[in-house]
Amino acid sequence: MTARHEQIADELRQAIRRGEYPVGARLPAETELAARYGVSRGTVRQAVAALTAEGLIGSRQGARRVVLAGRRSQSFAELRSFAQWAQAMGRTATGHVITQEYRPATAEDAARLHLPQGTPCLNVLRLRGLDGSPVLIERTVYADWISPAVEAIDADCASVTQRLYEDTGLVFAHGEHVIDAVAAGARDAALLALRRTSPLLRVRRVTTTHDGRPVEWSDDRYRPDAVSFTVHNAIGHNALVRTPAD
């Protein structure tokens, strides 16, 4: 027989999927959920913990849980970080900062982040892993207004998205992705344990807040055997999905 907290977690999961609690929305308080389902607050906490582990919701001390994603498997119709996607797939994500420094915004940075050229922005080179193996290099430029919060995050933090929410309440709400292929340079090849000039899957993305304010732009490069992107087409539905590579 399915445990009660698992039943509640599934009902909340389905409600999130249906859009009853969209990304950025707060879940009802524990007392309200306990009354709704006729259970103790401890049972509610167990249900909520399961959704947190899947990367669907986030929590901050003293605040109600906020929806961070709408599905366990990621469609590019929704925005989900690498760590949230890995958690939803039952995989373990890691992250390690290789370099981190402030640089004046280039013309490209300024255009993507809607900032004056020359504005000091935090530039981070981060190596991401999946189940202990290096799979992704992120070159991310953060807008000046969020850079200090990113700079304060531990170098080995697995989910910058989650930490920024916990520390500042920031929710990444919208993203634009451009996908192509590039050859690995010497540094990328060394970090990803590949031969130089090996093909890499590149995703260039800009993420913004709910009101369209740019937070970051990034050049992400994946090992070709790490993930694949699948397009499912149907009338009225075209979704690009990220999955582990076979």
C-alpha positions, 0 to 999 in steps of 0.5 A: 500500500502506498504511504500517505506522504507518497500519495500527497507528494504525487497529488502535489506533483500532478497539481504542479504539472497541471499548472495549478502552481506555476514556476515561482508560485508558493505552495500552501502553508504546511498547516493548510496542506495538513488540514486539506489532506487530514494528516499531520504536518510531519506527513506533509513535510515528508511529501514536500521533502520528496518534491524538493529532492526532485528539484520541483520546489525550493525552500528558504528558512522561514518561508513557504516552498516555491515551485522551481520547475514543472516536471520531473523530466525536463522539456525545454518548454520549461527552464530547469538547471542542470542540477535540477534535471539530474536530481529529477533523473535520479542522478547526482550532479556536481559542480566545481569553479575553475576560475572566477573573476570580475571583467568589464562587460564586452559588447556581447555581454552588454547586449545579452544582459542589458547593461552598459558596456564596461560594467563589471560582471562576474565571469565564472568557468565551472566544470559540471559532473554527472555521477562522478564524471565530467560532462559539462563546462559552463562559461557564465557571465552574471549581471552586476546586480546578482554577481556579489551573491554568486561570488559568495557561493561555495566553489563546489556548490552543486546547484547555483540556482537553488543557492541563489533562491535560498540566499536571495529569493531569485527564481530563474523564470525564462530562458532562451537557448541556441544549440550548435556544435563546436570543436573542443579546444585544448582547455575544454578537452583537458577538463572533459577528458577528451581529445582536442578537436573532439565535437562538443554540444554547445548550448548558449542561453540567457536566463531572466527573471519573471519580469524579463530582467537578465540574470546571466548568459552562458556558453555551456559545452557538453561531452557528446556522450553525456546528453542528447536533445530530443524533439517531439513534434505534434499538432500544437505541441513541440517540445525539446527534451534533454535526456542522458545519452545512451 
